[in-house]
Amino acid sequence: MNFTPSGLNHITIRVNRIDASKEFYGDILGFEVIRTMGQSMAVYDIGGGDTMVIVEAETSYDPTSRDFRVDHFGFYVDSAKKIDELAKYFREKEVTIMSGPANRKKGRFLFIADPDGNMIEFMFEEE
């Protein structure tokens, strides 16, 4: 599935398992790595000059730690139909769907979780 968001300047999130997160953001979502900094940081191009950075948490060595710091972040998509297509795709990839797909007053949304439980929203809103 080709996912091309239409907006988000940049966001940095801490993750507990950098390799699982690289697989999720690179392989499953299809974001292109534009640079890495050592083994613990990767920067992804998410479209329109916007970037997303993942950084391994300082406490990643502790398997009971959940050192991540983001409530959620959202990406716009081009249609309500795309929300449903993404939901189907994420189910096939065994990605956790937190909520949706569901309608809102002016559109449709879907929330998923990355490997560390960070919530990601995909949303369509009518103009």
TINULO-454339 format. One line per 10 residues: number of its first residue (from 1); for each residue x, y, z of N, C-alpha, C. Coordinates in Angstrom, 3 decimals, decimal comma, padded with zeros to 6 digits, m for minus. Layout:
REM residues N
NUM = X/Y/Z/X/Y/Z/X/Y/Z; ...
END
This chain:
REM residues 127
1 = 000,846/m001,174/000,000/000,000/000,000/000,000/000,884/001,226/000,000; 000,584/002,166/m000,875/001,307/003,418/m000,934/000,603/004,435/m000,046; 001,293/004,910/000,962/000,721/005,889/001,876/001,465/007,205/001,710; 000,768/008,239/001,287/001,367/009,551/001,110/000,573/010,567/001,915; 001,072/010,948/003,107/000,350/011,934/003,896/000,389/013,295/003,218; m000,571/014,133/003,548/m000,581/015,463/002,957/m000,230/016,541/003,972; 000,275/016,155/005,124/000,740/017,174/006,033/001,156/016,699/007,397; 002,286/017,141/007,830/002,855/017,051/009,170/004,288/017,498/008,992; 004,675/018,576/009,633/006,027/019,091/009,424/007,078/018,110/009,890; 007,136/017,854/011,176/007,985/016,783/011,676/007,587/016,474/013,101
11 = 007,893/015,269/013,483/007,639/014,834/014,846/008,759/013,880/015,225; 009,140/013,917/016,482/010,142/012,988/016,998/009,488/012,181/018,103; 009,648/010,876/018,021/009,111/010,018/019,071/010,209/009,095/019,591; 010,119/008,786/020,866/011,022/007,819/021,479/010,373/006,444/021,374; 011,180/005,463/021,052/010,691/004,089/020,913/011,558/003,168/021,757; 011,005/002,044/022,151/011,756/001,103/022,982/012,547/000,095/022,164; 012,039/m000,264/020,994/012,724/m001,260/020,153/012,952/m000,639/018,783; 014,127/m000,078/018,588/014,415/000,666/017,363/014,252/m000,212/016,121; 014,684/m001,468/016,175/014,574/m002,330/014,994/013,120/m002,599/014,628; 012,262/m002,869/015,621/010,837/m003,089/015,347/010,204/m001,821/014,786
21 = 010,614/m000,676/015,304/010,061/000,591/014,814/010,544/000,908/013,407; 011,804/000,606/013,103/012,306/000,802/011,733/011,525/m000,075/010,757; 011,248/m001,309/011,148/010,463/m002,203/010,289/009,052/m001,635/010,092; 008,435/m001,175/011,177/007,077/m000,644/011,101/007,016/000,591/010,200; 007,821/001,600/010,496/007,746/002,848/009,735/008,328/002,714/008,328; 009,366/001,896/008,169/009,975/001,722/006,853/009,268/000,702/005,988; 009,071/m000,513/006,511/008,512/m001,598/005,702/006,989/m001,574/005,630; 006,335/m001,401/006,762/004,873/m001,468/006,753/004,248/m000,179/006,239; 004,675/000,995/006,778/004,126/002,257/006,290/004,803/002,735/005,012; 005,989/002,232/004,717/006,665/002,566/003,468/007,358/003,915/003,450
31 = 007,665/004,473/004,631/008,384/005,747/004,673/009,843/005,515/004,272; 010,415/006,482/003,572/011,804/006,392/003,111/012,741/006,969/004,161; 013,776/006,201/004,533/014,800/006,695/005,452/015,660/007,687/004,679; 015,788/008,908/005,211/016,652/009,878/004,535/017,995/010,030/005,236; 018,062/009,632/006,498/019,358/009,567/007,181/019,201/008,834/008,505; 020,300/008,286/008,956/020,345/007,669/010,274/021,471/008,329/011,048; 021,367/008,277/012,340/022,423/008,783/013,218/022,754/007,661/014,168; 023,812/006,940/013,854/024,167/005,767/014,638/023,110/004,691/014,494; 023,033/003,822/015,494/022,058/002,734/015,476/020,750/003,116/016,159; 020,717/004,309/016,801/019,572/004,616/017,653/018,666/005,733/017,144
41 = 018,871/006,219/015,909/018,026/007,293/015,394/017,878/007,153/013,886; 016,647/007,365/013,402/016,377/007,344/011,966/015,423/008,480/011,627; 015,671/009,126/010,481/014,831/010,215/010,000/014,151/009,746/008,725; 012,815/009,894/008,670/012,025/009,435/007,532/011,401/010,611/006,795; 011,398/010,526/005,471/010,662/011,469/004,626/009,224/010,983/004,577; 008,287/011,841/004,994/006,884/011,442/004,980/006,075/012,267/003,993; 006,750/012,969/003,095/006,071/013,705/002,035/006,066/015,203/002,250; 006,141/015,946/001,166/006,040/017,399/001,204/007,123/018,084/002,009; 008,274/017,460/002,141/009,350/018,031/002,930/009,210/017,789/004,426; 008,152/017,107/004,837/007,933/016,811/006,250/008,743/015,579/006,649
51 = 009,165/015,544/007,905/009,962/014,411/008,364/009,461/013,892/009,705; 009,821/012,648/009,961/009,534/012,001/011,235/010,819/011,360/011,718; 011,121/011,552/013,000/012,346/011,024/013,589/011,968/010,021/014,667; 012,611/008,856/014,643/012,454/007,911/015,750/013,800/007,810/016,463; 013,739/007,811/017,795/014,934/007,767/018,633/014,729/006,680/019,671; 015,719/005,816/019,797/015,602/004,768/020,807/015,691/005,380/022,198; 014,767/004,990/023,072/014,729/005,510/024,439/015,981/005,106/025,202; 016,374/005,968/026,113/017,572/005,677/026,918/017,385/004,458/027,798; 016,143/004,103/028,093/015,877/002,954/028,960/015,475/001,717/028,164; 015,808/001,676/026,889/015,376/000,551/026,052/015,958/m000,787/026,506
61 = 017,058/m000,759/027,254/017,665/m001,998/027,754/016,775/m002,687/028,781; 015,818/m001,956/029,361/014,932/m002,495/030,390/013,615/m002,915/029,743; 013,353/m004,225/029,613/012,152/m004,669/028,909/010,839/m004,254/029,575; 010,868/m003,832/030,848/009,642/m003,379/031,504/009,396/m001,887/031,288; 010,359/m001,201/030,703/010,229/000,243/030,482/009,330/000,526/029,289; 008,588/001,611/029,377/007,780/002,084/028,253/008,054/003,576/028,116; 009,300/003,895/027,767/009,747/005,281/027,690/009,471/005,846/026,307; 008,207/006,151/026,050/007,870/006,862/024,821/007,038/008,070/025,202; 007,095/009,117/024,373/006,475/010,379/024,772/005,735/011,043/023,627; 004,565/010,567/023,327/003,679/011,209/022,358/002,273/010,716/022,668
71 = 001,281/011,587/022,641/m000,092/011,109/022,785/m000,505/010,434/021,490; m000,574/011,207/020,422/m000,763/010,650/019,091/m000,423/011,719/018,082; m000,246/011,294/016,856/m000,065/012,242/015,769/m000,911/011,763/014,615; m001,311/012,686/013,757/m002,257/012,343/012,701/m001,769/012,736/011,331; m002,190/011,947/010,357/m001,897/012,199/008,955/m003,202/012,391/008,206; m003,230/013,375/007,314/m004,367/013,523/006,411/m004,253/012,512/005,287; m005,392/012,006/004,826/m005,443/011,198/003,603/m006,471/011,830/002,673; m006,490/011,382/001,416/m007,246/012,059/000,368/m008,737/011,749/000,306; m009,181/010,668/000,952/m010,598/010,309/000,831/m011,031/009,434/001,996; m012,337/009,385/002,212/m012,888/008,482/003,219/m012,619/007,027/002,828
81 = m012,661/006,752/001,543/m012,380/005,398/001,047/m010,966/004,952/001,426; m010,011/005,899/001,404/m008,623/005,572/001,747/m008,518/005,117/003,206; m009,347/005,678/004,077/m009,353/005,252/005,478/m009,688/003,765/005,560; m010,711/003,337/004,826/m011,106/001,930/004,829/m010,037/001,039/004,196; m009,399/001,526/003,140/m008,319/000,766/002,506/m007,156/000,589/003,479; m006,830/001,656/004,216/m005,760/001,552/005,200/m006,118/000,565/006,301; m007,349/000,583/006,776/m007,780/m000,351/007,825/m007,595/m001,792/007,353; m008,004/m002,079/006,138/m007,847/m003,434/005,581/m006,363/m003,815/005,510; m005,557/m002,893/005,016/m004,115/m003,127/004,900/m003,489/m003,399/006,267; m003,832/m002,580/007,276/m003,253/m002,761/008,600/m003,694/m004,082/009,222
91 = m004,919/m004,492/008,982/m005,362/m005,807/009,482/m004,523/m006,916/008,856; m004,282/m006,816/007,546/m003,460/m007,822/006,854/m002,048/m007,872/007,422; m001,523/m006,730/007,838/m000,168/m006,644/008,392/m000,138/m006,882/009,896; m001,311/m007,213/010,482/m001,452/m007,485/011,911/m001,033/m006,300/012,772; m001,355/m005,104/012,292/m001,129/m003,871/013,043/m002,343/m003,655/013,943; m002,108/m003,241/015,172/m003,196/m003,016/016,125/m004,029/m001,805/015,728; m005,326/m002,014/015,549/m006,259/m000,915/015,289/m006,882/m000,542/016,626; m006,669/000,724/017,029/m007,152/001,211/018,322/m008,608/001,676/018,251; m008,969/002,305/017,121/m010,318/002,841/016,981/m010,609/003,084/015,504; m011,848/002,779/015,101/m012,242/003,027/013,718/m011,988/001,817/012,845
101 = m012,184/001,995/011,561/m012,552/003,260/010,938/m013,972/003,679/011,322; m014,154/004,990/011,455/m015,455/005,521/011,857/m015,637/006,924/011,280; m016,891/007,333/011,223/m017,216/008,651/010,685/m017,144/009,718/011,764; m016,858/010,926/011,314/m016,954/012,144/012,117/m017,919/013,068/011,401; m018,215/014,204/012,024/m019,113/015,167/011,386/m018,678/015,487/009,963; m017,391/015,738/009,782/m016,890/016,187/008,483/m015,929/015,204/007,830; m015,964/013,939/008,217/m015,019/013,025/007,594/m014,998/011,646/008,213; m013,820/011,029/008,183/m013,641/009,648/008,628/m012,259/009,526/009,254; m012,106/008,594/010,210/m010,812/008,446/010,879/m010,524/006,991/011,225; m009,263/006,756/011,566/m008,764/005,456/011,985/m007,573/005,702/012,891
111 = m007,524/005,021/014,045/m006,366/005,077/014,928/m005,716/003,700/014,968; m004,383/003,673/014,832/m003,617/002,434/014,968/m002,532/002,656/016,018; m001,811/001,586/016,358/m000,675/001,685/017,269/000,565/001,148/016,592; 001,693/001,828/016,824/002,972/001,303/016,334/003,456/000,240/017,317; 004,633/m000,376/017,095/005,083/m001,458/017,977/005,249/m001,061/019,447; 005,411/000,236/019,743/005,564/000,677/021,128/004,269/001,204/021,724; 003,171/001,137/020,978/001,902/001,616/021,492/001,626/003,085/021,214; 002,507/003,769/020,472/002,225/005,145/020,080/001,029/005,149/019,142; 000,055/006,027/019,411/m001,133/006,083/018,562/m000,897/006,984/017,360; m001,384/006,514/016,216/m001,283/007,252/014,959/m002,686/007,347/014,383
121 = m003,085/008,551/014,012/m004,406/008,771/013,434/m004,273/009,030/011,939; m005,169/008,431/011,192/m005,308/008,709/009,759/m006,689/009,317/009,603; m006,763/010,474/008,955/m008,040/011,173/008,922/m008,309/011,821/007,566; m009,586/011,830/007,232/m010,062/012,562/006,059/m011,107/013,538/006,559; m010,991/014,788/006,136/m011,988/015,790/006,469/m012,436/016,506/005,206; m013,745/016,611/005,061/m014,283/017,362/003,934/m014,038/018,843/004,141; m013,854/019,538/003,070/m013,601/020,994/003,146/m014,854/021,734/003,484
END
